[in-house]
Amino acid sequence: MPQPIDFYFWPTPNGWKISIALEEMGLPYTTRIVNIGKGEQFAPEFLAISPNNRMPAIVDPDGPDGAPVSVFESGAILIYLARKTGRFYGQTERDRIAVEEWLMWQMGGVGPMAGQAHHFLKYAPVMDPPQDIPYAKDRYRNEVARLYRVLDTRLSENDYVAGDFYSIADMAIWPWASLWEGQQQTLDDKPHFARWLEQIGAREGVKAGRALYAELRQTPQQNQDSHKVLFGQKG
């Protein structure tokens, strides 16, 4: 029985990418909560693992050649776990190219743009003082819509994002895409995207990963004390 992976986590879309992957891959893990609203991501012991003061991160005691290894950045963790298990990365080099394309698309596009949409649509208006900026709202709402149209087109040709197989690319995109309502998006003109959202969300590993410490997740109104930590310049 392999030793459990230490999984540094808070219930956000980036955290869900890895909780979903760990569940889907059947890897044992121990959850280490990193309360980002309280600034625990700035603790020296966490920075030694994740120098960019962001979660998720992992420490695998059974790393390459049997030696422990730490990995930060959600995309890097997904690639590491897929290589470690030989699962959800496709069977051919062409498969892996497609997986990496769409994984990078998520990391460079959907994650940052949806994150900014959440910030300006949900958090900024309830900050002290309120920051209700119509240009920023429109900018990121529209860019997320464009990205989801790209995804809908892709899914009109494939069951999954990288092709006819479920992969870490789906695991990376779904957590952000599942929050489409908070990004003020619509599914009415994206039937393939809607089908994929439901299909991925019905998987047992996805449901388990999404449910991990779900009770700790709060609305922008509930966690106003954390705004200075989350959106300030600490660190």
MIVEXDO-962932 format. One line per field, with one value per residue (C-alpha): residue number from 0; residue in three letters; x, y, z. Coordinates in nm, 3 decimals. Layout:
% residues N
resi: c(NUM:...)
resn: c(ala:...)
x: c(X:...)
y: c(Y:...)
z: c(Z:...)
% end
This chain:
% residues 235
resi: c(0:1:2:3:4:5:6:7:8:9:10:11:12:13:14:15:16:17:18:19:20:21:22:23:24:25:26:27:28:29:30:31:32:33:34:35:36:37:38:39:40:41:42:43:44:45:46:47:48:49:50:51:52:53:54:55:56:57:58:59:60:61:62:63:64:65:66:67:68:69:70:71:72:73:74:75:76:77:78:79:80:81:82:83:84:85:86:87:88:89:90:91:92:93:94:95:96:97:98:99:100:101:102:103:104:105:106:107:108:109:110:111:112:113:114:115:116:117:118:119:120:121:122:123:124:125:126:127:128:129:130:131:132:133:134:135:136:137:138:139:140:141:142:143:144:145:146:147:148:149:150:151:152:153:154:155:156:157:158:159:160:161:162:163:164:165:166:167:168:169:170:171:172:173:174:175:176:177:178:179:180:181:182:183:184:185:186:187:188:189:190:191:192:193:194:195:196:197:198:199:200:201:202:203:204:205:206:207:208:209:210:211:212:213:214:215:216:217:218:219:220:221:222:223:224:225:226:227:228:229:230:231:232:233:234)
resn: c(met:pro:gln:pro:ile:asp:phe:tyr:phe:trp:pro:thr:pro:asn:gly:trp:lys:ile:ser:ile:ala:leu:glu:glu:met:gly:leu:pro:tyr:thr:thr:arg:ile:val:asn:ile:gly:lys:gly:glu:gln:phe:ala:pro:glu:phe:leu:ala:ile:ser:pro:asn:asn:arg:met:pro:ala:ile:val:asp:pro:asp:gly:pro:asp:gly:ala:pro:val:ser:val:phe:glu:ser:gly:ala:ile:leu:ile:tyr:leu:ala:arg:lys:thr:gly:arg:phe:tyr:gly:gln:thr:glu:arg:asp:arg:ile:ala:val:glu:glu:trp:leu:met:trp:gln:met:gly:gly:val:gly:pro:met:ala:gly:gln:ala:his:his:phe:leu:lys:tyr:ala:pro:val:met:asp:pro:pro:gln:asp:ile:pro:tyr:ala:lys:asp:arg:tyr:arg:asn:glu:val:ala:arg:leu:tyr:arg:val:leu:asp:thr:arg:leu:ser:glu:asn:asp:tyr:val:ala:gly:asp:phe:tyr:ser:ile:ala:asp:met:ala:ile:trp:pro:trp:ala:ser:leu:trp:glu:gly:gln:gln:gln:thr:leu:asp:asp:lys:pro:his:phe:ala:arg:trp:leu:glu:gln:ile:gly:ala:arg:glu:gly:val:lys:ala:gly:arg:ala:leu:tyr:ala:glu:leu:arg:gln:thr:pro:gln:gln:asn:gln:asp:ser:his:lys:val:leu:phe:gly:gln:lys:gly)
x: c(0.000:0.159:0.202:-0.062:0.015:0.003:-0.248:-0.250:-0.600:-0.876:-1.216:-1.166:-1.169:-0.791:-0.807:-1.086:-0.872:-0.643:-0.902:-1.088:-0.770:-0.673:-1.021:-1.035:-0.691:-0.763:-0.454:-0.446:-0.403:-0.411:-0.572:-0.379:-0.611:-0.459:-0.704:-0.628:-0.871:-0.659:-0.329:-0.203:-0.058:0.212:0.340:0.711:0.648:0.396:0.617:0.888:0.648:0.466:0.693:0.424:0.205:-0.080:-0.253:-0.291:0.036:0.132:0.413:0.442:0.653:0.687:0.825:1.072:1.317:1.126:1.234:0.982:0.893:0.684:0.491:0.313:0.091:-0.227:-0.135:0.205:0.043:-0.208:0.068:0.277:-0.011:-0.109:0.247:0.278:-0.035:-0.028:-0.393:-0.599:-0.321:-0.418:-0.253:-0.052:0.173:-0.103:-0.336:-0.087:-0.040:-0.416:-0.432:-0.151:-0.302:-0.631:-0.466:-0.259:-0.574:-0.734:-0.433:-0.375:-0.737:-1.033:-0.872:-0.740:-1.035:-1.303:-1.113:-1.120:-1.489:-1.560:-1.358:-1.522:-1.875:-1.896:-1.619:-1.532:-1.888:-1.905:-1.556:-1.501:-1.528:-1.731:-1.557:-1.834:-1.653:-1.877:-1.585:-1.410:-1.736:-1.803:-1.442:-1.415:-1.775:-1.733:-1.396:-1.529:-1.821:-1.577:-1.376:-1.687:-1.791:-1.448:-1.506:-1.858:-1.721:-1.454:-1.710:-1.934:-1.664:-1.551:-1.706:-1.430:-1.200:-0.892:-1.080:-1.280:-1.121:-1.157:-0.838:-0.671:-0.773:-1.139:-1.045:-0.874:-1.152:-1.463:-1.413:-1.405:-1.668:-1.908:-1.933:-2.068:-2.367:-2.147:-1.958:-2.294:-2.285:-2.559:-2.580:-2.869:-2.640:-2.382:-2.552:-2.231:-2.075:-2.392:-2.385:-2.020:-2.078:-2.346:-2.148:-1.834:-2.027:-2.199:-1.871:-1.822:-1.464:-1.572:-1.853:-1.619:-1.346:-1.593:-1.742:-1.409:-1.448:-1.728:-1.862:-1.562:-1.653:-1.813:-1.982:-1.814:-2.053:-1.965:-1.588:-1.543:-1.273:-1.057:-1.067:-0.754:-0.562:-0.694:-0.677:-0.409:-0.035:0.071:0.372)
y: c(0.000:0.333:0.604:0.877:1.196:1.513:1.736:2.107:2.227:2.484:2.434:2.647:2.550:2.510:2.291:2.082:1.998:1.796:1.653:1.525:1.379:1.205:1.054:0.951:0.790:0.611:0.753:0.766:1.117:1.319:1.661:1.952:2.250:2.584:2.855:3.119:3.363:3.361:3.391:3.039:3.030:3.272:3.041:2.959:2.585:2.616:2.851:2.584:2.365:2.630:2.936:3.130:3.121:2.951:2.623:2.346:2.170:1.812:1.623:1.267:1.049:0.798:1.031:0.961:0.684:0.636:0.970:1.230:1.515:1.829:1.975:2.311:2.463:2.269:2.193:2.057:1.844:1.699:1.609:1.455:1.243:1.132:1.024:0.856:0.647:0.612:0.722:1.002:1.120:0.932:0.634:0.793:1.091:1.263:1.207:1.362:1.663:1.722:1.684:1.934:2.183:2.195:2.187:2.491:2.652:2.619:2.746:3.044:3.123:2.983:2.990:3.347:3.494:3.318:3.413:3.779:3.748:3.612:3.893:4.185:4.039:3.894:4.018:4.372:4.509:4.401:4.516:4.809:5.046:4.886:4.857:4.829:4.867:4.814:4.800:4.523:4.330:4.344:4.269:3.944:3.832:3.863:3.690:3.395:3.372:3.363:3.086:2.879:2.917:2.779:2.488:2.427:2.407:2.161:1.946:1.940:1.720:1.516:1.353:1.494:1.791:1.609:1.359:1.043:0.981:1.142:1.313:1.554:1.830:1.765:1.758:2.096:2.274:2.138:2.299:2.649:2.580:2.433:2.781:2.932:3.088:3.296:3.410:3.531:3.295:3.108:2.751:2.823:2.862:2.602:2.260:2.059:2.243:2.181:1.809:1.784:1.970:1.721:1.421:1.511:1.622:1.283:1.095:0.957:1.082:1.430:1.436:1.319:1.566:1.855:1.764:1.769:2.016:2.187:2.321:2.556:2.739:3.082:3.351:3.691:3.841:3.577:3.618:3.994:3.980:3.781:4.035:4.221:3.894:3.758:4.077:4.280:4.284:4.078:3.856)
z: c(0.000:-0.104:0.155:0.130:-0.057:0.152:-0.027:0.060:-0.016:0.015:-0.156:-0.467:-0.835:-0.840:-0.531:-0.682:-0.984:-0.760:-0.522:-0.828:-0.978:-0.655:-0.627:-0.993:-0.975:-0.649:-0.480:-0.100:0.034:0.354:0.326:0.476:0.495:0.387:0.492:0.232:0.395:0.711:0.524:0.594:0.240:0.362:0.636:0.589:0.597:0.315:0.113:0.124:-0.076:-0.281:-0.322:-0.511:-0.195:-0.380:-0.319:-0.419:-0.364:-0.288:-0.123:-0.251:-0.018:-0.302:-0.568:-0.849:-0.759:-0.434:-0.289:-0.166:-0.402:-0.365:-0.658:-0.679:-0.953:-1.032:-1.394:-1.296:-1.026:-1.273:-1.519:-1.239:-1.112:-1.462:-1.535:-1.196:-1.246:-1.625:-1.630:-1.784:-2.016:-2.331:-2.495:-2.775:-2.824:-3.022:-2.728:-2.490:-2.718:-2.715:-2.336:-2.288:-2.535:-2.349:-2.008:-2.105:-2.247:-1.907:-1.717:-1.946:-2.030:-1.840:-1.496:-1.504:-1.693:-1.488:-1.174:-1.274:-1.360:-1.013:-0.858:-1.038:-1.049:-0.698:-0.469:-0.574:-0.538:-0.170:-0.073:0.163:-0.008:-0.289:-0.626:-0.885:-1.218:-1.524:-1.770:-1.575:-1.536:-1.908:-2.000:-1.807:-1.851:-2.227:-2.235:-2.036:-2.280:-2.571:-2.409:-2.341:-2.704:-2.801:-2.565:-2.698:-3.053:-2.943:-2.763:-3.069:-3.224:-2.922:-2.617:-2.399:-2.425:-2.556:-2.773:-2.711:-2.369:-2.026:-1.915:-1.676:-1.918:-1.830:-1.461:-1.496:-1.685:-1.514:-1.170:-1.319:-1.584:-1.327:-1.175:-1.496:-1.322:-1.092:-1.402:-1.542:-1.838:-2.023:-2.151:-2.388:-2.689:-2.578:-2.585:-2.612:-2.321:-2.118:-2.203:-2.099:-1.770:-1.672:-1.794:-1.598:-1.292:-1.268:-1.222:-0.871:-0.850:-0.951:-0.697:-0.421:-0.511:-0.531:-0.193:-0.006:0.282:0.091:0.421:0.444:0.126:0.182:-0.021:-0.076:0.180:0.441:0.420:0.400:0.670:0.430:0.147:0.259:0.276:-0.053:-0.256:-0.080:-0.137:0.162:0.114)
% end
